[in-house]
Amino acid sequence: MHRPRLSLQRRLGAAMAIAASAAAIEILGSWASGSLALLSDAGHVGTDAAALGLSLAAVRISERPHTPRLSWGYHRTEVLAALVNGILLVGIAGFLLSQAYGRYGAPSAVLGETMFLAALAGLVANLGMLALLRGWARANINVRGAFLHVYGDTLGSAGVVTAALLIQVTGLVILDLVVAVLIVGLILFSATRLLREAVRIVLEASPAELRPEEVARAIGSVPGVKGVHDLHIWTVTSGLHSLTGHIALDGNASVLEASRVVERVQAHLRQRFKIAHATLQVDSLQADMIPPADVGTRGP
């Protein structure tokens, strides 16, 4: 895992440098052109740089070894970074809305050509960051948080470029304010998705892509298993799911037979659901005392 992680760290570092440079260019462009939309985009790109920095730090910290006090290691730092990124997005959105409200009553002049050049530089930078992060964003919530920042900002940058062209042609300065508000909407949409997913992990809810009922049925289909109960599935961090539960076996099964059933269940969970860490307790079922149909197939 060392080489792929090293590649991820390099990608995050390169993307962070691009984001910081693009934010600086757009801030200068906003000051020179008077564009609020460009300032909104600069704020979003600036949070991209901060989000990428948090993501990079989280990746490095998560690689620290497990300890007796931290049996899962530092994997959850990636989820905490995602939460911070989401909260940061909400804060930026609130600031930009206040600025848009202040300008609504008194729109200021905007230099379309300067606005266009700065926005175009931001758009190119965002496309480069998307290319760097796209592959990793599918498998890692921490990187996904940074990717959502960049994705939303790419759409925002495209909107600013379009608005700059229209302002240059038509002189409608109100378009700058409209695009600024649209960018705020994109920021809030990204923040909502990211916070919802991170909170699910913190609350140890079942992974969104897994249905506990389906997992229970899959366990029950393994030869030798008579029933499943007290089943719990949660996500430790992106791509790392854990499961605990009780499986009922025939009371006449030997210890060796029970261990082989457990191994078959664990292998089935790894292959079908990508659950690498499954802890199962075996309960003996006396068929003449408890009918198999009375053994639950789902936890509470």
C-alpha positions in Angstrom: 0.0 0.0 0.0 3.0 2.3 0.4 3.5 3.2 -3.3 -0.2 4.0 -4.0 -0.4 6.1 -0.9 2.8 7.9 -1.9 1.2 8.6 -5.3 -1.9 10.0 -3.6 0.2 12.3 -1.4 2.1 13.7 -4.4 -1.2 14.3 -6.3 -2.7 16.1 -3.3 0.4 18.2 -2.9 0.4 19.2 -6.6 -3.3 20.0 -6.5 -2.9 22.1 -3.4 -0.1 24.2 -5.1 -2.3 24.7 -8.1 -5.3 25.8 -6.0 -3.3 28.3 -4.0 -1.9 29.8 -7.2 -5.3 30.0 -8.8 -6.9 31.6 -5.8 -4.2 34.3 -5.7 -4.7 35.1 -9.4 -8.5 35.3 -9.0 -8.2 37.6 -5.9 -6.0 40.0 -7.8 -8.4 39.7 -10.8 -11.4 40.5 -8.6 -9.7 43.5 -7.1 -8.7 44.7 -10.6 -12.1 44.0 -12.3 -14.5 44.7 -9.4 -16.2 41.3 -9.9 -18.0 39.6 -7.0 -18.4 36.4 -9.0 -14.6 36.2 -9.4 -14.2 36.9 -5.7 -16.7 34.1 -5.0 -14.7 31.7 -7.2 -11.5 32.8 -5.5 -13.0 32.0 -2.1 -14.0 28.6 -3.4 -10.6 27.9 -4.8 -9.0 29.1 -1.6 -11.1 26.5 0.3 -9.9 24.0 -2.2 -6.3 24.7 -1.2 -7.2 24.4 2.5 -9.3 21.2 1.9 -6.4 19.6 0.0 -4.0 20.6 2.7 -6.3 18.9 5.3 -6.7 15.9 3.1 -2.9 15.5 2.7 -2.4 15.8 6.5 -5.1 13.3 7.1 -3.6 10.8 4.7 -0.2 11.1 6.4 -1.7 10.8 9.9 -3.9 7.8 9.0 -0.7 5.8 8.1 0.5 5.9 11.7 0.6 2.4 13.3 -2.1 1.1 15.6 -1.6 1.4 19.4 -3.2 -0.4 22.4 -5.2 2.8 23.1 -6.1 3.4 19.4 -6.9 -0.1 18.1 -8.1 1.2 14.8 -5.2 3.5 14.4 -5.8 7.0 12.9 -8.1 6.0 10.1 -10.9 8.3 11.3 -8.7 11.4 10.8 -9.8 11.2 7.1 -13.4 11.4 8.2 -12.7 14.3 10.5 -11.0 16.1 7.7 -14.1 15.6 5.5 -16.2 17.1 8.3 -14.0 20.2 8.6 -14.1 20.6 4.8 -17.9 20.5 4.8 -18.1 23.1 7.6 -15.6 25.3 5.8 -17.7 25.3 2.7 -20.8 26.4 4.7 -18.8 29.3 6.2 -17.6 30.5 2.8 -21.1 30.3 1.4 -22.4 32.4 4.2 -19.7 35.1 3.7 -20.4 35.3 0.0 -24.1 35.6 0.4 -23.6 38.5 2.7 -21.4 40.2 0.1 -24.0 39.5 -2.6 -26.7 41.0 -0.4 -24.6 44.2 0.1 -24.1 44.6 -3.7 -27.7 43.9 -4.7 -28.9 47.5 -4.0 -25.8 49.1 -5.4 -24.1 47.1 -8.2 -20.6 48.3 -9.0 -18.9 48.5 -12.4 -17.1 45.3 -13.6 -14.3 45.1 -16.2 -15.3 42.1 -18.3 -12.0 41.6 -20.0 -9.9 41.4 -16.8 -12.6 39.3 -15.2 -12.5 36.9 -18.2 -8.7 36.4 -18.1 -8.6 35.7 -14.3 -11.6 33.3 -14.5 -10.0 31.5 -17.4 -6.9 30.9 -15.4 -9.0 29.5 -12.6 -10.9 27.2 -14.9 -7.7 25.7 -16.3 -6.3 25.2 -12.8 -9.5 23.4 -11.7 -9.5 21.1 -14.7 -5.9 20.2 -13.8 -6.9 19.4 -10.2 -9.8 17.3 -11.3 -7.5 15.2 -13.5 -5.2 14.7 -10.5 -7.9 13.6 -8.0 -10.6 11.9 -10.0 -9.4 8.3 -9.6 -8.8 8.5 -5.9 -12.1 10.3 -5.2 -14.1 7.2 -6.0 -12.6 5.1 -3.1 -11.7 7.6 -0.4 -14.1 10.0 1.4 -11.2 12.3 2.4 -10.1 12.7 -1.2 -13.8 12.9 -2.2 -14.2 15.9 0.0 -11.4 17.7 -1.8 -12.6 16.5 -5.2 -16.1 17.9 -4.5 -14.6 21.3 -3.6 -12.7 21.3 -7.0 -15.7 19.9 -9.0 -18.0 22.6 -7.7 -15.4 25.3 -8.3 -14.8 24.1 -11.9 -18.5 24.6 -12.6 -18.3 28.0 -10.9 -15.2 29.0 -12.9 -17.0 28.1 -16.1 -19.9 30.3 -15.0 -17.6 33.2 -14.3 -15.9 32.9 -17.7 -19.4 32.9 -19.4 -20.5 35.8 -17.4 -17.4 37.8 -18.2 -17.9 37.3 -21.9 -21.6 38.4 -21.6 -20.7 41.4 -19.5 -18.1 42.4 -22.1 -20.6 42.1 -24.9 -23.9 43.3 -23.3 -22.7 45.5 -20.3 -25.2 43.8 -18.0 -23.3 44.0 -14.7 -26.1 42.2 -12.9 -24.8 39.0 -14.4 -21.8 39.1 -12.1 -24.2 39.0 -9.1 -26.3 36.2 -10.6 -23.2 34.0 -11.1 -21.9 34.8 -7.6 -25.2 33.5 -6.1 -25.1 30.4 -8.4 -21.6 29.6 -7.1 -22.8 29.8 -3.6 -25.5 27.3 -4.4 -22.9 24.9 -5.8 -20.8 25.4 -2.6 -23.8 24.5 -0.4 -24.7 21.5 -2.5 -21.2 20.1 -2.2 -21.1 20.8 1.5 -24.5 19.0 2.1 -23.4 15.9 0.4 -20.0 15.8 2.1 -21.4 16.4 5.6 -24.1 13.8 5.2 -21.6 11.1 4.3 -19.2 12.0 7.0 -21.8 12.1 9.7 -23.1 8.7 8.6 -19.6 7.3 9.3 -19.2 9.1 12.6 -22.6 7.7 13.8 -21.4 4.2 12.6 -24.4 3.8 10.4 -24.5 0.9 8.0 -22.6 1.8 4.8 -24.9 3.4 2.2 -24.0 0.9 -0.4 -24.8 -2.1 1.8 -28.2 -3.3 3.0 -27.9 -5.2 6.3 -30.9 -7.5 5.3 -29.0 -8.5 2.2 -25.8 -9.2 4.1 -27.8 -11.3 6.6 -29.3 -13.3 3.9 -25.9 -13.9 2.3 -24.5 -15.1 5.6 -27.5 -17.4 6.1 -26.9 -18.9 2.6 -23.5 -20.3 3.7 -23.8 -24.1 4.3 -24.0 -24.9 8.0 -25.5 -21.5 9.1 -28.9 -21.9 10.6 -29.5 -18.2 11.5 -28.0 -14.8 12.0 -28.7 -12.2 14.7 -27.2 -9.2 16.4 -25.7 -8.1 13.1 -23.9 -4.8 13.0 -22.1 -3.2 10.0 -20.2 0.1 10.0 -17.5 2.0 8.2 -14.2 2.7 9.9 -13.0 4.9 7.1 -13.3 5.0 3.3 -13.1 1.4 1.9 -12.7 -0.2 5.3 -16.0 -1.8 6.5 -16.3 -3.8 9.7 -18.9 -6.4 10.8 -19.9 -8.2 14.0 -22.7 -10.7 14.5 -23.8 -14.0 15.9 -24.4 -17.0 13.7 -26.3 -20.1 14.8 -25.0 -23.6 13.9 -26.3 -27.0 14.6 -25.7 -28.0 18.2 -23.9 -31.2 17.1 -21.2 -29.3 15.1 -17.7 -29.8 16.4 -15.3 -26.9 17.2 -13.4 -27.7 14.0 -16.6 -27.7 11.9 -17.7 -24.4 13.5 -14.4 -22.7 12.7 -14.6 -23.8 9.1 -18.1 -22.4 8.8 -16.9 -19.1 10.2 -14.0 -19.1 7.7 -16.5 -19.7 4.8 -18.7 -16.8 6.0 -15.7 -14.4 6.3 -14.5 -15.4 2.8 -18.0 -14.8 1.4 -18.2 -11.4 3.0 -14.9 -10.4 1.6 -15.7 -11.5 -1.9 -19.2 -10.3 -2.2 -19.3 -7.2 0.0 -15.7 -6.2 0.4 -16.0 -6.5 4.2 -12.5 -7.3 5.3 -13.0 -7.3 9.0 -15.7 -9.6 10.3 -16.0 -10.9 13.9 -18.5 -13.7 14.3 -19.7 -15.4 17.5 -21.0 -19.0 17.1 -24.2 -20.0 18.9 -25.2 -23.7 19.1 -28.7 -24.4 18.0 -30.4 -27.5 19.4 -32.9 -28.4 16.7 -35.1 -30.3 19.1 -35.3 -27.2 21.4 -35.4 -24.2 19.1 -36.8 -24.5 15.5 -34.4 -22.8 13.0 -37.2 -20.5 11.8 -37.2 -18.9 15.2 -33.7 -17.6 14.8 -33.7 -14.1 13.6 -31.9 -13.1 10.4 -31.4 -9.4 11.3 -29.9 -7.6 14.2 -31.9 -4.9 16.1 
